[in-house]
């Protein structure tokens, strides 16, 4: 079986994640290809798409969210993702058990004695009028019936797990600050989510496997679990095996892939790319060694924005008073520093409509 080293896996990841070359894709197609964008920080998907698409216009993304073609909702790993309406309709029921168990994993004791089916029914009934509500507003009513649990776990269980919800604009729009307000996903989209297959064939699971490999492959089944949060995909993988090709990584793990997906030459040059907080290019793997060194693997979980240099995490970045500041994690050569500064200037212009105060690139690793 062919062994793919970390450099080969790195270039495959960059190609699948649209980070090797910016793509000429419509925004909905890019979001669908990527299997959604992690979006608990509402402005981060704009940077994620700017780094991946040519001539990206943030107003287009805002219009798609307002127009309900793209939806902000709890999905993979119980985190807020920006996904297409079609995908959330097809995938949401496949995530139900995982979402419930993840809330119970942290709040089981406080929710002890609560009939979750009754709680779900009460939450749906309360939201049936289609009015957007915050979790606090929802819990204010539900706590009259279930006073024992703390308000946070009660709201978390209803909003993030039991009742499929959409987070509505203005949250998630370009340069807009707004709190989280929820509506029933079915009310927002005007259609019900797809139920699980009655025959147990799991078409949603198979679709998730294909979509994951298209955006993240070649990858191990442990990587698929890390991205989705779902443990129950072995049957879907087994059902697709005849369609897939297999490799080994340097650790000897089996990696699966779509046969015609891009696997560029490991020597392909990789441009500087700025990634937003919690980008799935890092979080979408159990083994992140293809893109980040061991000592820096915690950066993405901590919400640090990172810079890719030659395809690997080499710096963090932030914006202060209109200035993009880059903090290297290792020493940069003069050409590397120039390339990072050039991309930082482009990002600063994007974030400020060309009125940026500039960039600052640190001279050495901390």
N, C-alpha and C positions, 0 to 999 in steps of 0.2 A: 504494500500500500504506500502511495506517495506521501512523503513527509513534507509538510509546509513549515518553514521556519518562521520566526516572529516577524521578520522583515516582509516575507510574502503575505502573511496574515495582515500585517499593518496596511500594505498597499491594497489588499482586497477590501478591508474595512473602509479605507478612505474612498475607494471607488464606489462602494455600495452606499456610503453615507453622503455622497455628492460633495465630498471634500477634496477630491483629487483634481477635479475640474468642476467649476460652477456649471450648473445645468440650465438648459433652456426649457424648463418645465413650468406649466401653470401651477400656482400655489396649491390648489387642491390635489393635483397629481403628485406633487412633491410630498405633501403631508401623508397621502395614502401610501406612497412608496416607502416612506420611513416608518410606517406603522404608527404614526402619531408622533407628537413632540411633547416631552415632559414640560408641564406648564404651570406648576404651582406658583412660580414667580411670573406674573402675567406678562411682563415685557420681554422675558427671555426668548420666547419663540421668534420674535422679530429679528433678533441677532442671529439665532440659529438658521433662519431662512436666508438672511442677508449673506451669511458665509457660504451658502450652498447654491444660491440661484443668481443668475445674471439679471441685472436690471430689476432687482426686487423692489417693489413698491409697497411700503407698509400699509398704505391705505387699502390696498387690495385685500390684505389679510383681515383688516378691520371690517371691511364690507362683507367678507365671507362669514365672519363670526356674527355680525349683526343680521345677515341674511340667512343664518341657520344652516349653511352648508358645512361649516366647521363648528365643532361643539367642544366646550370645556367640560370635562366630567371625570369622576374617579374611575380609573380602569386599571391598567397594568400596575402591579405592585401596590395597589390602593393609593397611588399618587394621581394628582390631577394631570390629565393629558389633553392635548388639543388633537382631536381626531376628526375624520370626516363623518358626516351624518350616516352615510351608508355603513361605515365600519362599526360605529357604536351600536347601531341597530342590530348588526350581525353578531357582534362579539359580546355584548353586555351580559347576556344570560350565562355565557360560558365562564364569566368571572364572578358570578354571584356567590358561590360557595367560598372562594378565596377571599373576597371582600369581607364577608361575614366573619370568617375565621381570623383574619388579620385584626379586625377590631376586637374580637374576643381574646386574641392573644395578649392584648395590653389591658383590656378592661373586663375580663371575665368575672372577676370577683364583684365588681360594682354592678354588673348586669345580672348577677345571679338571681334567679327567681322571676326574671322578666320573660314573659312569653314573646319571643321574637316575632312570631307570626302575627300575634295581636298588635305588637308595636308597629310592624310594617303596615298592617291594614289601617291603623289609626293615622300613621304618617301620610299614607296615600289619600285618605279621606280628607285630611286637613289641607292637602295641597291640590285637591281636585278642582278648586275654583280657578286655577291657573295663575294666581297672583304670586309674584316672586317674594320669597321670604328668606331671611337669614336663618342660620341654624338657631340662633338665640331666640328669634321669634317663634320658630317651630317648637322648640323645647319649652318655651314659656307655657304653651298649651298642654303639651304632652306630660309635663312634670306634674300637672294636677292629677293625672291618672297614675303615673309612676313616680312618686316623690322620692323613693329610696335611692335610686342611682344618682350619681353626680350628673350635673347638667352636660358637662363635656362628653362623657361616654354615651349618654342618651342621644345627644345630637349627632355625634360621630357615627353611631350605629345606623341611625335613620338616613342621614344625608350621604354618607360615604359607602354604605353597604346595602341596607335593606330595600331602599326605594331608589330606583334609577332616576338620577337628577341631572339637570344641566345647569351650569353656572352661567347666568345671563349677563349680557352687556349692561352697563358700560365696562364692567370688569373684563380685561383681556383686549381692550381696544388700544390702539397706538397712543402713547403718551397720556393715558388716562388712568387716574387713580380712583378706585372704587372698591367697596367691600364686596364680599361674596353674598350673592342672592341667588336662590335656587328655585327652579320650577321642575315639575315632572318632565322627564325626558320625552314621554309620549305627547304631552301637551305642547312642548316646545317644537317638536318635529312634526307633529300631526300624524304620527303613526306609532304603533306599538313595536317594542323590540321583538326580535325573532325568538321564539321559544326553543328550548333544547330539542334536538331531533328525537322523535318518538321511538325510532328504531335503534337508538344508541350509536349511530354511525359517526357522530361528532364532526359534521362538516365545518363547524366554526373552529374546532381544534386544528383540523387540517389546514384551513385557511390561515390560521395564526402561524403555523409552522412554515408554510410557504412564504408568507409575508416576512417573517423574521429572517429566514435564510436569504431572501432577496435583499434585505437591508443590512444584515449583519454577518452573513456567512462568509467563509466556512466557519461552522461553530459546533460546539458540543451540546448535547442535550442539557447539561448543567448551565450553559450559557442561556439557552432558551428559557429555562426555569427562572434564571436571574432576571431576565428582561420582563417576562410576563407575570411572574409571581405564581404561576400555575404549576402544581405538582402533577396533575392528572393528564399529561400529554403523551405518555409512552405509547398508548394505543394509536394516537394520531400519527406519531413518528413511525411506528411499525407499519401502519397502513400506507405510508408514503415511500417506504424504503426503496421499492423498485423504481421509483421516479428519481431518486437521489444518487449522488456520487459521494464517496467517502475518502477521507484523507486521515493522516495522523499529524499531530503537532509535535513539537520537540519533547514534550512530556509523555508522549505515547497515547494521548487521548484521541479517541475517534472524533473526527469532525465531519459533519454532514453538510451537503451543499446542493443547490440547484445546478444541474449539469451545464446550463448555458450562461450562468451568471459570471460577471467579470472577475478575473483573477489576474491582475496586471503583473507584468515583469517586476520582480522586487527592486530592480534598479530604476524604476520610473521615478522621476523627480516629484517631490511633494511640496506644494506651496505653503506659505505661512497661512494659518487659519486661526481665527479667534472664535472660541466656543462659548456659549452662554452657560449660566449656572445649571447644573443637573442635566447636562446634555447626554442623550442616550448613546452617543458614540462611545462614551466611557461607561455609563451605568448599564448598558445593554449586555454586559458580559459578566459571568462569574469569574473568569480569568481575564483581567484587564491588561495583562502583560504585553499584549500586542501593541498597546498605544501609550502606556504609562509605566514608568519604573516603579518598582515595589515601594520605595520610600515615599512616593507621591500619590499612592492609590487612594488615600483618604481625602484628597482635595475635592473630588467631585461630590462625594457624599456630604462634605462640609459646605457645599454650595459655592465653592470658589470657581470663578470663570478662568478658563485656561487658554493658553496659546500653544498651538501645535507648530513645531519647527522640525522640518524633515519628517513630518508625520507623527511626532511624539510630543507628549506634554513637556514643555521646556520653560514655561513661565505662567504666572497668573496675571490678571489684568482687572482694572476697575476704572470707573469714571468719577472724577471729582471736579466740581466747578467747571465742567465742560472740557476737562483735559483727560485723555485716555492715558493711564499710568500702567506701565508694564513692569512687573517684578520678576526678573529671571530666577530660575531654579538652578541654573548652571551658567558658567561663563559663556558669553557669545563671542564668536569671531566678528571681525569688522563687517564682512558681508552679511552675516546672520543678523547683526544688529540693524543694519540698513534695511534689510528685507522686513524685519519686524516693525521698524518705524514706519515704513511705507504702508504696510497693511493697517497699522494703527491709525495713520492719518486718514485712510479711506474709511475706517470704522468711525472715527470721530466726526467726519463729514456727514456720514449717514445718520448718526445719532443727533446731530445738531443742524441739519439742513445746510451744511456748508459753513456754519458759523462757529465751528470749534475753536477753542483757545489753543489747541495744539496737542502734542503728545509728549510723554516723558518715558524714556526707556532706561531702567536701571543699568548700571555698568557691570554689576557682578551679582552672583548668587548670594542670598543672605547667609 
